[in-house]
Amino acid sequence: MSTAVRSVPGEAAVLDRASTENFSVASLVLGRTIRDRLMAIYGFARLVDQLGDDAPGDRLAHLDRLEEDLDRVYSGTEPEHPIMRRLAPTVRAAGLPREPFERLIAANRRDQEQLVYRTYAELVDYCDLSANPVGELVLYVFGAATEARIALSDKVCTALQLVEHWQDIAEDWETRRRVYVPAEDLERFGVSPGGVSPELIAFEIDRARALLDEGAPLVGTLRGRARIAVAGYVGGGRAALDALAAGSRKASKARRARATIATYARGR
């Protein structure tokens, strides 16, 4: 097994973190097959993040090794990491394209080289690598990937990524000296890197909420379990934004459940 594979937590740790971060309340009713396929995707995304954020040594080399394991998935040979072995049958069964996985790896390569984003447009471009591919792959799992739906999904996923950035402003600065709040916004509100002000956070919340609302019509284009899942993502994002606006870092399960139900009903 390669050094890169040995340098990250094992399968159980990766999947536990992926489940905690990615599964919404709605996901509990999706059924085992769908849940397993979604977990395979989330597990890959979590593994990439761990290589890019926490692996010791040359993280770019670790990411190169992971891409080699992705080659094995798509060539039909045995991958090295158990997360990649879990991913392979989902790739085949759901017909998942390779390009979204490559973009997730590219996002973590960028993290090694860029710690500050000058403009909101730069940050959105980063989210197109770090978040949007997951939504596209989820649509493929449900057999619902069309150009129009992917475009709406991109708005939802970028908004959700922005929410995570606003939740983790202090942690990103203290642990990695990363600043995802655009420098132009910090300057506008007179805030130092790693800091916040009520005016700044309200501005960023409003921007993420508007983007989430633009993508929310995706819920109404879907049926069955796909609608439930996407309502969970949108509702969870709305609940998180409401919690941030109220001064809390995270939304409670009850608040997320209520927002999911409301989003689902609105989609109908």
LUMBABA-260184 format. One record per residue: residue in one letter; x, y, z of N, C-alpha, C in turn. Coordinates in steps of 0.02 Angstrom, whole numbers, plus 32768, in hexadecimal, padded with zeros to 4 digits. Layout:
AXYZXYZXYZ ...
//
This chain:
M802A7FC48000800080008000802C803E8000 S801980727FDA804480AC7FD1804780D68011 T807B810080148082812D804D8046815A8055 A802B8173801D7FF281A080217FB7817E8041 V7FAC813E80307F73811A804C7F7D810E8096 R7FBB810080AC7FC780F380F27FC48133811C S7FC7816D80FD7FCE81AC81217F8B81CA8136 V7F5381A981277F1281C3813A7EEE818F8164 P7EBA81A5818A7E94817581B27E77813E8186 G7E69810681A67E4E80CD81817E0680D8816C E7DEA80A4814E7DA780A881317D7380BE8163 A7D73809F819E7D3E80AD81D07D4080F781E4 A7D7B811281F17D81815882067D6A818781D0 V7D7E817981927D6A81A4815A7D1F81A38151 L7D01816881527CB9816281467C9181808180 D7CAA817981BD7C87819781F57C8481E381EE R7CBC820181DB7CBE824A81D17C92825D8196 A7C93823681617C6A824681267C2082438137 S7C0D8210815E7BC6820A81707BB08245819A T7BD9825981CA7BC9829181F67BC182D181CE E7BEB82DC819D7BEC831C817A7BBA831F8140 N7BAB82E681217B8682E880E27B3F82CE80E5 F7B2F82A281147AEC828681137ABC82B38138 S7A8982C981157A5582F281337A2282C68155 V79F482E6817979BD82C18198799682998164 A798B82B7812A7964829780F57985825780DC S79C7825480E179EB821B80C579DA81DA80E7 L79BE81DD812379AE81A18148797781788126 V7951819480F9791A817080D97929815F8090 L79678161807D7978815780377980810E8023 G798780E280537991809C804379DB808B8040 R79EB804B804D7A30803780557A5A80408016 T7A3E802D7FDC7A6680327F9E7A7B80797F90 I7A4B80A87F947A5B80EE7F887A8B81087FBC R7A7E80F87FFB7AAA810F80307AF180F68026 D7AF980B780137B3B809B80087B5F80BF7FCF R7B3B80CE7F997B5A80F17F617B6D81387F73 L7B41815A7F977B51819E7FAD7B8D819D7FDD M7B8F816B80097BC7816780387C09815A8014 A7C0681357FDD7C43812A7FB67C5E816C7F9B I7C3181967F837C4481D87F697C5D82057FA1 Y7C3882087FD87C4C823380107C8E821B802E G7C9781D9802F7CD681BE80497D1281D48020 F7D0981D47FDD7D3F81ED7FB27D4D82367FC1 A7D18825F7FC57D2182A67FD17D4582B28014 R7D33828B80477D53829280887D9C827D8085 L7DA9824780627DEE822F805B7E1A82638038 V7E01828180037E2682B57FE07E3582EF800F D7E03830480367E0E833B80647E42832B8099 Q7E4182ED80B17E7282DB80E47EB982DA80C8 L7EBF82C3808A7F0182C5806A7F18830D8061 G7EEA8339804D7EFB837E80407F0583A8807F D7EE4839480B67EE683BD80F37F1483A18129 D7F17836081307F358343816C7F6E83128161 A7F7682F881257FA982C681197FEF82E38123 P801C82BF8145806082D8814D808782D2810D G80BC82FA810780E782F480CD80CE831C8092 D80DE8305805780CF83288018808783188004 R805A834780138013833B8006800383397FBC L8027835E7F94801C835B7F4C802D83167F32 A806182F87F4D807382B47F39803E82837F4F H8022828D7F8B7FED82617FA37FB182657F74 L7FA082A27F5E7F6782AA7F317F75828A7EED D7FB3828E7ED77FC5826C7E997FBA82207E9F R7FCD82057ED97FC381BD7EE47F7981AB7EE4 L7F5181D87F027F0981CB7F037EEC81CB7EBC E7F0581F97E937EEE81FB7E4D7F0281BA7E29 E7F3B819F7E3A7F4E815E7E1E7F1D81287E33 D7F05812C7E717ED380FC7E887E9181067E63 L7E8281457E537E4681527E2B7E4E81337DE5 D7E8A81357DCA7E9881137D8A7E8580C97D8F R7E9680AB7DC77E8880647DD07E3C80577DD1 V7E1780847DF17DCE807D7DF47DB2807C7DAD Y7DC980AA7D837DAC80B17D407DCA80807D0D S7E0380627D1E7E2080307CF17E097FE97D02 G7DE77FE37D3B7DCE7FA27D4F7E007F787D76 T7E387F967D8A7E697F727DB47E5C7F817DFD E7E7C7F5C7E297E6F7F617E717E8E7FA07E8F P7E657FCE7EAB7E8180097ECC7EA57FF57F0D E7ED080217F257EF680147F627ECE80227FA2 H7EAF805D7FA47E8D80727FE27E4880537FE7 P7E32803D80227DEF801F80297DB7804E8016 I7DC1808F80207D8E80C0800A7D8780BD7FBE M7DBD80B57F9B7DBA80B27F527D9D806F7F3B R7DAA803A7F617D8B7FFA7F507D407FFD7F5C R7D2A80237F8D7CE3802D7F997CC480567F60 L7CEA80867F467CD180B27F127CC7808E7ED0 A7CF3805F7EBF7CF380417E7D7CB080247E67 P7C8D7FFB7E907C4D7FE17E797C1880167E6F T7C1C804C7E977BEC80837E8D7BF880A77E4C V7C3880B17E3A7C4980D07DFA7C2B80A77DC1 R7C3180657DC57C17803A7D8F7BCB80397D8F A7BAD80317DCA7B6480297DCD7B3E80687DBA A7B5A80A37DCF7B3880E27DC37B5281077D86 G7B8580EA7D647BA1810C7D2A7BBF81507D3A L7BE381547D727BFD81957D887C3681AB7D5A P7C3481E97D437C6C82037D1A7CA982107D45 R7CE3820F7D267D2182187D4B7D2F82617D5B E7D1B828E7D2F7D2E82D47D357D1D82F57D78 P7CE282E87D957CD583057DD77D0682F07E0D F7D1B82B17E0B7D4D829A7E3C7D9082BE7E32 E7DA282CA7DF37DE082EE7DE57DDD83367DFE R7DA283547DFA7D9B83997E137DA3839B7E5F L7D8A83697E827D9383677ECB7DDD83637EDD I7E02833B7EB87E4A83377EC47E6B837B7EB4 A7E55839A7E7D7E7183DB7E697E6584107E9E A7E2B840D7EC07E1D843E7EF57E5084387F2D N7E6283FB7F3F7E9283F17F757ED984017F5F R7EE783FA7F1F7F2884127F067F2B845F7F0D R7EF4847F7EFD7EF384C87F037EFD84DD7F4B D7EE184B77F7A7EE984C87FC17F3284C97FD7 Q7F5C84A37FB57FA384A17FC77FC784E17FAF E7FA985047F807FCB853C7F607FA9857F7F6C Q7F69857F7F7C7F4585BE7F847F2185BF7FC7 L7F3385EF7FF17F1685F580347EE4862E8039 V7EE5865C80087EBC8698800B7E9986A17FC8 Y7E5A86B87FCB7E3386C57F8E7E2487107F8C R7E3A872E7F557E3587767F507DED878D7F46 T7DC887697F1C7D84877E7F097D5287457F14 Y7D1387587F157CDD87277F1A7CDE86F97EDD A7CEC87147EA37CEF86EC7E667D2486B57E6B E7D5E86C57E897D9286937E947D79865C7EC2 L7D55866E7EF67D3C863D7F267D0886107F05 V7CDC862C7EDD7CAA86047EBA7CCB85D37E8B D7D0185E97E6B7D2685BB7E3F7D4485817E66 Y7D5C858F7EA27D7585597ECD7D3D85297EE0 C7D0285447EF17CCA85197F037CB584EC7EC9 D7CC185037E8C7CB184D87E527CDD849A7E52 L7D16849D7E727D4184627E797D32843C7EB8 S7D27845F7EEF7D25843F7F317CE084267F46 A7CAA84417F287C67842F7F3F7C3984187F07 N7C38843B7ECF7C08842C7E9A7C0E83E57E7F P7C4A83C77E7B7C4D83837E627C2583517E8B V7C20835C7ECC7BFA832D7EF67BB0832E7EE3 G7B9483697EDA7B4E836C7EC67B41834C7E83 E7B6F83567E547B6883367E127B6882EA7E19 L7B9682CF7E417B9A82877E4A7B5B826C7E6C V7B4082927E9B7B02827E7EBD7AC982777E8A L7AC582A77E5C7A9182A37E287A9A82647DFD Y7AD882527DEF7AE482147DC97ACD81D77DF0 V7AD781D77E317AC1819F7E5A7A7581957E54 F7A5181CB7E4F7A0881C87E4979F081C27E01 G7A1E81BF7DD17A0B81BC7D8B79E881FB7D74 A79FB82347D9179D882737D857A0682A97D6B A7A4182977D527A7282C97D3D7A6382E37CF7 T7A4983207CF47A4083437CB47A6683857CB9 E7A7183A47C807A9683E37C807A7384187CAB A7A31841C7CA57A0C844F7CCB7A0F84417D16 R7A0884027D287A0A83F17D707A5083FC7D8C I7A8383EB7D677AC783F57D7F7AD4843F7D8B A7ABA846A7D5F7AC384B27D677AA384CA7DA8 L7A6784B17DB87A4784C37DF77A6C84A57E32 S7A8284677E2B7AA984467E607AE8846D7E70 D7B0984887E3D7B4684AF7E487B3884EB7E76 K7B00850B7E6D7AEE85447E987AE4852C7EE0 V7AC084F57EE87AB484DA7F2B7AF684C77F4C C7B2184A47F287B5F848B7F467B8F84C47F56 T7B9484F67F2A7BBE852F7F397BA585537F77 A7B63855B7F7C7B47857B7FB87B5785537FF7 L7B5185117FF47B6084E8802E7BAA84EC8041 Q7BD684F0800E7C1D84F8801D7C2A853B803D L7C09856F80267C1185B180457BFB85B0808E V7BC3858D809B7BAB858880E07BE28568810C E7C00853280F37C358512811A7C7085418126 H7C81856880F37CB8859880FC7CA785CB8132 W7C6985E381327C56861681647C5385F881AA Q7C4385B681AE7C43859581F07C89858C820C D7CBA858681DF7CFD857181F37D3185A881EC I7D1D85E781EC7D4C861E81E07D86861C8211 A7D77861882517DAC861882847DD785DA8280 E7DB7859F82777DDD856082747E0C855E8238 D7DF3857481FE7E1D857481C27E5B85A081CC W7E5285D881ED7E8A860681F87EBA85EB822C E7E9F85D182627ECA85BC82997EF1857C8289 T7ED3854F82637EF3850E82567F1D850D8216 R7F07853381E37F2A852E81A37F3A85728183 R7F2885A881A47F3385EB818A7F1085F48146 R7ED985D1813D7EB185DA81007E7A860D810D V7E6D863680DB7E39866980E17E0C866380A4 Y7DD1864980AE7DA2864180777D75867E806E V7D6F86A880A27D4A86E680987D7187118067 P7D53872780307D79874D7FFE7D9A878B801D A7DD7879880087DFC87D180227DD788128015 E7DB488167FDC7D9088537FCD7D5888608001 D7D3B882A801C7D078832804F7D2688458092 L7D5F882880A37D81883B80E17D92888580E0 E7DAB889C80A87DBD88E280A27D7F890F80A6 R7D4A88F980877D0C892080867CF1892C80CC F7CF688F880F77CD988FD813A7D0E89098170 G7D4D8913815A7D818923818A7D9188EB81BB V7D9388AE81A27D9E887481CD7DE1885481BA S7E06883C81EC7E47881B81E17E3C87D381CC P7E6C87B481A97E67876D81977E5B874281D5 G7E2B871481D07E1A86E982077DE787068236 G7DD58745822B7DA4876682567D60876D8236 V7D308783825D7CEC878E82447CD187CD8265 S7C9D87E782477C76881C82667C2D880D8256 P7BFE8827827D7BB7881A826E7BA4882F8227 E7BC0886782107BAF887E81CD7BCB88508197 L7C09883981A17C28880C81717C0287CB816C I7BF387AB81A57BD3876A81A47B8C876F8189 A7B6A87A681977B2687B0817B7B2A87B5812F F7B5C87D981167B6587E080CE7B71879D80AD E7B9D877480CB7BAE873480AD7B73870380B3 I7B4E870680EA7B1386DB80F17AE086EC80BB D7AD3872C80B07AA28740807E7AB787298039 R7AF7872C80297B0F87187FE87B0786CC7FDE A7B1886A680117B10865D800C7AC6864A8009 R7A9C866D802F7A55865D802E7A36866B7FEA A7A4A86A27FCA7A2F86B27F887A43867C7F55 L7A8086647F597A9786317F2C7A7385EF7F39 L7A6885DE7F787A4485A17F8979FD85A47F6E D79DD85DE7F75799985E67F5C799685E07F10 E79CB85F77EEE79CC85F07EA579CF85A77E90 G79F1857E7EB779F785377EA679BF850C7EC0 A799885257EF0796484FE7F11792F84E27EE2 P791E85027EA978ED84E47E7C7900849E7E64 L793F848B7E6E795484467E5D792784137E7F V791284227EBD78E883F37EE378A983E27EBC G788A84147E9E784B840A7E7B785183E47E39 T788E83DD7E20789883B87DE178A2836E7DED L78A7835A7E2C78B783157E3D787B82F17E5A R787F82B07E5C784A82867E76786782537EA8 G783C82397ED2784E82027EFE788882127F2D R78B681E27F3378EC81E87F62791D82207F4E A7924822D7F0E795082637EF9793682A67F15 R78F582B07F1378D982EE7F2D78E482F27F79 I78DB82BB7F9B78E782BA7FE4792F82CD7FF3 A795E82AF7FCF79A582BC7FDC79B683057FD0 V79A283207F9879B483647F87799183967FB5 A795383867FC8793183B17FFA795883B1803B G79788379804B79A18376808779DE83A48083 Y79FD83A480487A3883D0803F7A24841A8042 V79EF842B801E79D98471801C79BF84868061 G7995845C807F797B846C80C179B2847180F5 G79E3844480F17A1B844781207A4284888118 G7A4B849D80DA7A6D84DC80CE7A48851880EA R7A06851780E079DD854E80FB79E085508146 A79DC8515816579DF851281AE7A23852B81C7 A7A59851981A47A9B852F81B87AA2857B81B3 L7A868597817E7A8985E081767A60860381AC D7A2685E781BD79FD860481F37A2386018235 A7A4585C982417A6B85C2827F7AA485F68283 L7AC885FE824B7AFE862F82497AE386758255 A7AAB868482367A8D86C6823F7A7886D28288 A7A68869C82AB7A5486A182F17A90869D8321 G7ACC869683047B088695832E7B2086508341 S7B05861B83237B1A85D783317B4485BC82F7 R7B76859383067BA1857882D17B7F854082AB K7B56851982CC7B3584E082AC7AEA84E082BA A7AC484C3828D7A7C84BB82967A6E847882B8 S7A3A847782E17A27843983037A05840982D1 K7A0383C982E379E1839882B8799783AB82AF A797883C282E5793283D582E17927840E82B0 R7954843F82B2794D8478828479598461823C R7989843482317996841B81EE795B83F281D4 A793D83CB8202790383A281EE78C983CE81D9 R78BB840182007884842F81EF7890845181AC A78CE846881A178DE8489816278DA845A8127 T78ED841B813178E983E980FC78A183DC80E9 I787583D3811A782F83C7810D7810840280E8 A7820843F80FE7806847B80DD781E84808096 T785D8470808A787984738046785A843F801A Y785084038033783083CE800D77E983E17FFA A77C483FC8029777E8410801C777B84487FE9 R77AA84767FEE77AC84AE7FBE77BC84937F78 G77E884617F7677FB84437F3677C184217F13 R779484047F3B775A83E37F1F772984157F01 
//
